[in-house]
Amino acid sequence: MPKSIIVGSGSEIGKNRITNDALSKVLDTNDAWIRERSGVETRYYVDAGTSTSDLGVIAAERAIENSGVAKEEVDLVISATMTPDYFFPGNSGIYQTRLGLRQIPCFDIRQQCVGFLYGLQLADAHIRSGLAKTVLLVGAEVHTGFMPFSPKTWDVIHGRDPGPISAEDFEWNSRFRHLLVLFGDGASAVVLKGHDEADRGIVETILCGDGKDLDKLYVPGTGFRFRPYTSPEQFARGDHVPVMDGRAVFKMATTRMIEVATEVMKRNGVSVSDLSLVLMHQANMRINEYCAKHLGIPKEKIVHNIERYGNTTAATIPLLFDEAARAGKVQEGDLILMVAFGAGMNWGATLMRA
């Protein structure tokens, strides 16, 4: 059976660079508080009206160009996002049409921060089975749609208004500060093809899910538990904004990421010394530092970009890969470990030889 290798990658981020100091003007926070707890220094926001698929299309175009693959060769599209353009349908069909691809199967997966790894396994399974030969996988998010900011708040954040905002707006924004400081908008895509070389390709992906703790990280409103599924009352309560129990998520993320990374290496006879590069989901620098310490991974084998982009959910790992590849940090034959944890709860790890 052929193995799947990444033959091209590409990325796009929101065009507006937002500093911690900019956010401190509209909610109760400061640069030191954000850096200490998350490692985030800046993040990028799209302009109003720019959608997840707008970023995803640009990233996909770059990935296809970088791969040298003709668009006619792509025979499967996979979209990973928790912020689709529409409640339904998902974004995969949007990518197929806007990229000018053939009428091919299009998958949408909703595993949030682990979405890219779920997409990798799905792409690899199709290639290994012969159902597909060339797969486009896009991880993209526009988180600014979650943010409960007033027009005045947005103007202050973007520097169009010196402020201050009203005391009511400041108090409202501050209620969600532990989440609002973390997220940015971004997209990244990869193209995968089958390869017959035994020493290259995806070695194994291990994925896990357990829904018993979903209320530790979820959006409590705007779902079909309600009739109607959305209402002014839900927005007035802030039920459209994610809820997170930070301490519980930290404990689960560190435990599960260490477990699954250890398992995938053990099952394949790999040690940390064999790894060339480790790509961890960029949700919180402190989570990743904890995992790296307990796994014994030296700093020189890990790349981060959370300090620049914040958490871009399904885009974080492919964005790391794309940046590392363009910087010459990914060489043919390198053994790469990818690991992530996210809402659901979902977690997973992938071993891949470039």
C-alpha positions in Angstrom: 0.0 0.0 0.0 1.2 3.5 -0.7 2.1 5.8 2.2 0.9 9.4 2.3 3.4 12.2 2.2 2.9 16.0 2.3 4.1 17.4 -1.0 3.1 21.0 -0.6 1.8 23.4 2.0 0.6 27.0 2.2 -0.8 29.5 4.8 -2.7 32.8 5.2 -3.4 34.8 8.3 -5.6 37.7 9.1 -4.1 41.0 8.0 -4.6 43.0 11.2 -1.9 42.5 13.9 -3.4 42.9 17.3 -1.1 43.4 20.3 -1.8 42.6 23.9 -1.8 46.3 24.6 -4.6 46.9 22.1 -6.8 44.3 24.0 -5.9 45.9 27.3 -7.8 49.0 26.1 -11.1 47.1 25.9 -10.9 44.5 28.7 -9.3 44.0 32.0 -6.0 42.6 31.1 -2.4 43.6 30.3 0.6 42.4 28.3 2.3 40.7 31.3 -0.9 38.8 32.4 -1.4 37.4 28.9 2.2 36.4 28.3 2.5 34.7 31.7 -0.6 32.6 31.3 -0.5 31.7 27.6 2.6 32.9 25.9 0.6 35.0 23.4 2.1 38.3 22.4 0.2 39.1 19.2 -2.6 37.6 17.1 -4.1 38.5 13.7 -7.7 39.4 13.0 -9.5 39.5 9.6 -11.5 42.5 8.5 -15.3 42.2 9.1 -16.8 40.3 6.2 -13.7 38.0 5.7 -14.7 34.4 6.2 -12.9 31.2 7.1 -13.1 30.0 3.5 -11.6 33.3 2.3 -8.4 32.5 4.3 -8.6 28.8 3.4 -8.8 29.3 -0.3 -5.6 31.4 -0.3 -3.8 28.9 1.8 -5.0 26.1 -0.4 -3.9 27.9 -3.6 -0.5 28.3 -2.1 -0.3 24.7 -1.0 -1.3 23.4 -4.5 1.2 25.7 -6.2 3.9 24.7 -3.8 3.1 21.0 -4.4 3.5 21.2 -8.2 0.3 19.2 -8.5 -2.3 20.1 -11.1 -5.7 21.0 -9.7 -7.1 18.2 -12.0 -5.2 15.7 -9.9 -6.9 16.5 -6.6 -9.5 13.9 -6.0 -10.5 14.5 -2.4 -11.0 17.7 -0.3 -11.0 17.7 3.6 -11.9 20.7 5.6 -11.2 21.0 9.3 -12.7 23.9 11.1 -15.0 24.9 14.0 -15.8 28.2 12.4 -17.4 27.4 9.0 -18.9 30.1 6.8 -22.4 28.7 7.4 -24.1 26.6 10.0 -24.4 24.2 7.1 -23.1 23.2 4.6 -19.4 22.9 5.6 -16.5 24.6 3.9 -15.2 21.6 1.9 -17.6 22.2 -1.0 -16.8 25.9 -0.9 -13.1 25.0 -1.4 -13.9 22.6 -4.2 -15.9 25.3 -6.1 -13.8 28.3 -5.4 -10.5 26.5 -6.3 -12.0 25.2 -9.6 -11.6 21.6 -8.7 -13.5 18.7 -10.3 -16.7 17.3 -8.7 -15.0 15.1 -6.1 -15.8 13.9 -2.6 -15.7 16.7 0.1 -15.4 16.0 3.8 -16.0 18.3 6.7 -14.7 17.3 10.1 -15.4 19.0 13.5 -12.7 17.9 15.9 -11.7 21.5 16.7 -8.0 21.8 17.7 -7.4 18.2 16.7 -9.1 18.6 13.4 -5.9 18.6 11.3 -4.7 15.3 12.8 -8.2 13.7 12.2 -7.9 15.0 8.6 -4.5 13.5 8.2 -5.7 10.1 9.2 -8.7 10.4 6.9 -6.5 11.4 4.0 -4.0 8.7 4.7 -6.7 6.0 4.9 -8.1 7.1 1.5 -4.7 7.0 -0.1 -3.7 3.7 1.4 -6.9 2.1 0.3 -6.7 3.5 -3.2 -9.9 5.6 -2.8 -7.8 8.7 -3.5 -4.4 9.6 -4.9 -4.1 13.3 -4.2 -5.8 15.0 -1.2 -6.2 18.6 -0.2 -6.5 19.1 3.5 -7.4 22.6 4.8 -7.3 23.7 8.5 -8.8 27.2 8.8 -10.5 29.4 11.4 -11.9 32.9 11.8 -12.4 33.2 15.6 -13.4 36.8 15.5 -17.0 35.8 14.9 -17.1 34.5 18.4 -16.0 37.7 20.0 -18.8 39.7 21.6 -17.4 43.1 20.9 -19.5 46.2 20.1 -18.7 48.3 17.0 -17.0 50.9 19.3 -14.8 48.1 20.8 -13.7 47.0 17.4 -12.8 50.5 16.4 -10.6 50.9 19.5 -8.9 47.5 19.0 -8.1 48.4 15.4 -6.9 51.9 16.4 -9.6 53.7 14.5 -10.9 55.2 17.7 -8.7 56.3 20.7 -11.3 55.2 23.2 -12.2 54.7 25.9 -15.1 52.4 25.6 -18.1 52.6 28.0 -17.8 51.0 31.4 -20.6 48.6 30.5 -18.7 47.4 27.4 -15.5 47.1 29.3 -17.1 44.9 32.0 -18.9 42.8 29.4 -15.7 42.2 27.4 -13.7 41.4 30.6 -16.1 38.6 31.5 -14.6 36.6 28.6 -11.0 37.8 28.9 -9.5 34.3 29.5 -10.7 33.3 26.1 -10.6 36.5 24.0 -6.9 37.0 24.5 -6.0 33.5 23.1 -7.5 33.3 19.6 -6.4 34.6 16.2 -7.6 34.1 12.6 -5.6 31.9 10.3 -5.5 29.1 7.7 -3.1 26.5 6.4 -3.4 23.7 3.9 -1.4 20.7 2.8 -1.5 18.5 -0.3 -0.9 14.8 0.3 0.0 12.1 -2.3 0.6 8.4 -2.2 4.3 7.4 -2.2 5.8 4.0 -2.6 9.0 4.6 -0.7 8.8 2.5 2.5 10.9 5.0 4.5 8.7 8.0 3.9 5.1 9.0 4.7 2.7 8.9 7.6 3.8 6.1 9.9 0.8 6.1 12.2 -1.9 8.3 13.7 -3.6 7.6 17.0 -6.8 9.4 17.7 -9.0 9.4 20.8 -12.3 11.0 21.9 -14.3 11.2 25.2 -17.4 13.3 25.5 -18.0 13.1 29.2 -16.2 16.4 29.8 -17.4 18.4 26.9 -18.9 21.1 29.1 -15.3 22.1 30.2 -14.8 23.6 26.7 -17.8 24.2 24.5 -20.3 26.8 23.2 -23.4 26.5 25.4 -25.8 28.2 23.0 -26.7 28.4 19.3 -27.3 24.7 19.0 -30.2 22.4 18.1 -30.8 21.6 21.8 -32.8 24.8 21.7 -35.9 25.9 19.8 -35.1 28.0 18.0 -31.4 27.1 17.9 -30.5 30.8 18.3 -32.3 33.7 19.8 -31.6 37.3 21.1 -31.8 36.0 24.6 -28.9 33.6 24.0 -26.8 36.5 22.6 -27.7 38.7 25.5 -26.4 36.1 27.9 -23.2 35.5 25.9 -24.2 31.9 25.2 -22.6 32.2 21.7 -19.1 32.7 23.3 -17.1 29.5 24.2 -17.0 28.5 27.8 -13.7 27.1 29.2 -12.7 25.7 32.5 -9.0 26.6 32.1 -7.6 24.5 35.0 -9.5 21.4 33.9 -8.5 21.8 30.3 -4.8 22.3 31.2 -4.8 19.1 33.3 -6.6 17.1 30.6 -4.5 18.5 27.7 -1.2 17.8 29.4 -2.2 14.3 30.5 -3.6 13.2 27.2 -1.0 14.7 25.0 1.8 13.1 27.0 0.0 9.7 26.9 -0.8 9.7 23.2 2.7 10.9 22.2 4.3 8.3 24.3 2.0 5.6 22.9 2.6 6.4 19.2 6.3 6.4 19.7 6.3 3.2 21.7 4.1 1.3 19.2 6.5 2.2 16.4 9.8 1.7 18.3 10.7 5.4 18.3 12.4 7.4 21.0 12.7 11.1 21.4 16.2 11.0 20.1 14.9 9.7 16.8 12.6 12.7 16.3 13.7 15.6 14.1 10.8 18.0 14.8 7.9 18.1 17.2 4.7 20.1 16.3 2.3 20.7 19.2 -1.0 22.3 18.9 -0.6 26.0 19.8 -3.3 26.5 22.4 -1.1 27.6 25.3 2.7 27.8 25.6 2.5 26.6 29.2 0.8 23.3 28.2 3.4 22.7 25.6 6.3 23.4 27.9 4.9 21.0 30.5 4.5 18.3 27.9 7.9 18.8 26.4 9.5 18.6 29.9 7.7 15.4 30.8 8.4 13.8 27.4 12.1 14.8 27.6 11.9 16.7 24.3 14.8 19.2 23.9 13.9 22.8 22.9 15.7 22.7 19.7 13.3 20.0 18.4 10.2 22.0 19.0 8.9 25.0 17.0 6.3 27.4 18.3 4.4 30.3 16.8 1.6 30.9 19.4 3.5 34.0 20.5 2.8 35.6 17.1 -0.6 34.1 16.0 -2.4 32.9 19.2 -4.5 29.8 18.9 -5.7 29.3 15.4 -7.4 25.9 16.3 -7.4 23.6 13.3 -4.8 25.7 11.5 -2.1 25.6 14.2 -0.2 22.4 13.3 -0.3 22.9 9.5 0.8 26.5 10.0 3.7 25.3 12.1 4.6 22.7 9.4 4.4 25.2 6.6 6.6 27.7 8.4 9.1 25.1 9.3 9.2 23.7 5.7 9.7 27.2 4.3 12.5 27.8 6.8 14.3 24.7 5.7 13.6 22.9 9.0 11.8 20.0 7.3 14.2 17.7 5.3 13.4 14.5 3.4 13.6 11.6 5.8 13.0 13.7 9.0 10.8 12.0 11.6 8.1 14.4 12.8 5.8 14.1 15.7 2.5 16.0 15.7 0.3 16.1 18.9 -2.9 17.9 19.8 -5.7 18.2 22.3 -9.0 20.0 21.9 -12.7 20.4 22.7 -14.9 17.4 22.5 -12.7 16.2 24.2 -10.4 15.0 21.4 -6.7 14.3 21.3 -4.3 12.6 19.0 -0.7 12.2 17.7 0.8 11.5 14.3 4.2 10.2 13.4 5.3 11.1 9.9 8.6 10.7 8.0 9.0 13.7 5.6 
